Amino acid sequence: MMIAQNHNINGGALPYDNTYILKDIEIGDNVWLGNRVIILGGVKIGEGAVIQAGSVVVSDIPTLAIAGGHPAVVFSHRDSEHYFRLKNEEKFN
């Protein structure tokens, strides 16, 4: 699920008015998103990153990072030499 807009809690009515705050989401090439991942607006996920199932991504995830949790945090990285060799050989599924 990608949520790129939120209600404006600082607008002219309570609890929020009829305006929205929009923030782009950027997802790089060959990103692997597990099942039921939530990505919030304003987030950039770098190329080749892997996001564990059920994670909530609230901040940027770097290229080739492996992240997960609530909120998602980076806990490992893919092997860059292996990744870019396969990419250069155009070995895609």
Stockholm file with secondary structure:
# STOCKHOLM 1.0

chainA/1-93         MMIAQNHNINGGALPYDNTYILKDIEIGDNVWLGNRVIILGGVKIGEGAVIQAGSVVVSDIPTLAIAGGHPAVVFSHRDSEHYFRLKNEEKFN
#=GR chainA/1-93 SS CEECEEECTTSSSSSCCSCEEECCCEECTTCEECTTCEEETTCEECTTCEECTTCEECSCBCTTEEEEETTEEEEEECCHHHHHHHHHTTCCC
#=GC SS_cons        CEECEEECTTSSSSSCCSCEEECCCEECTTCEECTTCEEETTCEECTTCEECTTCEECSCBCTTEEEEETTEEEEEECCHHHHHHHHHTTCCC
//
